[in-house]
Amino acid sequence: MTSAAEAIQNASDSGQPIIEADGLVKRYGAHTAVNGVRFTVMRGEVFGLLGPNGAGKTTTMEMIEGLRRPDGGVANVAGFDTRKNLQKVKEVIGVQLQSTSMFDLLKVKEIVRMYASFYPKSLPVEPLLEEMMLKEKMNDRVKHLSGGQKQRLAIALALVNDPQVVFLDEPTTGLDPQARRTLWDIILKLKKQGKTIVLSTHYMDEAHILCDRICLMDQGKVIALDSPERLVRSLQSDSAIEFRASGYESLPEAERAGMVQLLQSVAEVKQVDMRKDVFILYTDNLQASLIDFIGKAGAADLSYAELQTRTATLEDVFIHMTGRSLREE
Amino acid sequence: MNFAYVQLTLAQLRIFARNRQMLFFTLLFPLLLMIMLGSFVGQGGGVSLDTVIVDHDGTPQSQSLIASLEFQSVSPLKAIAGSNETQALDALKKGDKQFVIVIPKGYGEQIAAVSAPSASSSASAGKLAVYFDETDATRANLGLAVIGQLVDGVSKKITQYKPAVTIEGKGVRSLNLKYIDFLVPGIVAMMIMSNNLNGVAGQISSWRERGVLRRMQSTTLRAPTFIAAQITARLLLNGVQALVLLLIGSLIFHTQVNGSWWLLILFVVLGTLAFMAIGFIIAGLAKTPDSAGPIAGVISFPLMFLGGVFFPINSMPAAFQGVVKLLPISHLSTALRQVMNVGAGMSELWPQAALLGGWTIVAFIVASFTFRWD
């Protein structure tokens, strides 16, 4: 692993860009998967790509990793252009691909040793496995590992060349809550060691906990980029009131407009978002808004169900910006 | 980078060694073929020719004919005397018997007339009716030839005919070659073909589908190192498998290896390279591992029958031969056969070596264009 001195060095380097993506475009036939993505990742930060499936997160990562050729734009990693100096880029990055399967018949230590041999310089195998909590599994075949263990092995393989930047593509998808927690601890430990981490996810809680900055993506574009706190603050409200107004979609146009107007007039409500028949009212004063909402809804004979209140989250930021939920297909 | 080559080769060998089922079945199939074809066809006398002789004559002459037909225990002809012609013909139609020979009434008198010292040349020969099932052409031809020969012998004895000219069969190679000697090199060639076509195409396309290749592509590993390791591991596997087949052939069926083992190994290597390269092309063309198998099958199955694995190429229709002679499998089976059966050397086999080498080079060039990491 990176020595303490290096970690300090890296920490003092933070604030310097290590990845620069400028206008990345990728087309598959008529479909544009990534459409002019542009961002800078700073050394030592955990940078999250958050968005629903099909937002272009994986394609964006793979263009920066040099696995896919961009149809437009440039990606630089640690000062190397991925088109001109791909081999150099590969030396300084470590990659965990979404749902990669490995050689099932090989043992854990054999597969790590093999990946280590692909690089000009690499870390010793046993301490690495120990750090990934796989030491007691090192003589087991890959096919006998649990989902969480396989994912930790994938991360061990991504670290085997002691990279400056680690790409983790949906590392916790499909894991049970316990295994997710373990993986989060590992990711935070890597950050402490000074690694720059680019992480894609469609779990907003994960992005909130792990990431220094989040790049919110939708339909191949960056729709927002900031720290999780500031993204939520951009809603200008810290709470949300959510409910389902069944039958709303079949109402006549005039009645629908009237209903939205009514909701906007609720005390202290800053914003009203809706998707299908679910409404979300954002407010800074939950108590005042809730009392006023119940009163007004009763007076207007508005029928509602599944009423809940909660703290505003990144999910709300996404809904506010796109009118769709992160979890929709 | 040499280190990566060693590690990848080791990894592939470990995967082979731990995939017991694959190892077992890739060896079992050629072994079964060898044992089945080798013991049923190779060891001679498998065809039975059950024959009923119906004697309507009942004279000493007819008895003597029956005796001489029955006596031929060395021939595949097994004759039993029977008297009921209808019953015998029914058995023939059912397939219980293959031939019915009917000795007509008056046969004895005719023979007596022909064999009498005073017999005129105009005396007509005795006629036997031979019934057979014409739908079973192979046995019919074989049986008619055997019966014809036997009757001819009887006839010559009766007329005290002394042959003026005879033949003696002598193979020019003065080698005692059996069908199994023809078969074993063909089966080794077939195994090399199917293991590499199916093995490479199946494995590479499945690794691609599962993202294993992409993951390696994201490291500093270079494609030639990966392919070189694949080749090395498969050469070792094929070498060992070919050796096992050859040893079993030689220990159980006493197949001969008259030529140099080194030359044999050289052709095993050349064959492996050529078919691996074709396997890489298929892996590149197949969109999914599910389609790789059928594509490899479509290519390897006709090759198995056209390539001189089971039948000599010369016995095929002339129209086919031109095409067949360009196929790599024909040259591999020919070369292996020539080395093992005849002890041919490189001076005679260079066309085969050149053609296999040519296939390897062309196929690898094509494969380098069709190869995809993802």
Interface residues (C-beta under 8 A of the other chain):
Chain A: E65 G66 L67 Q87 K90 E91 I93 V95 L97 S99 T100 S101 M102 F103 L105 L106 E110 I111 R113 M114 Y115 S117 F118 Y119 P120 R141 L157 N161
Chain B: F3 A4 V6 Q7 L8 L10 A11 R14 I15 R18 N19 R210 G211 V212 R214 R215 M216 Q217 S218 T219 T220 L221 D374
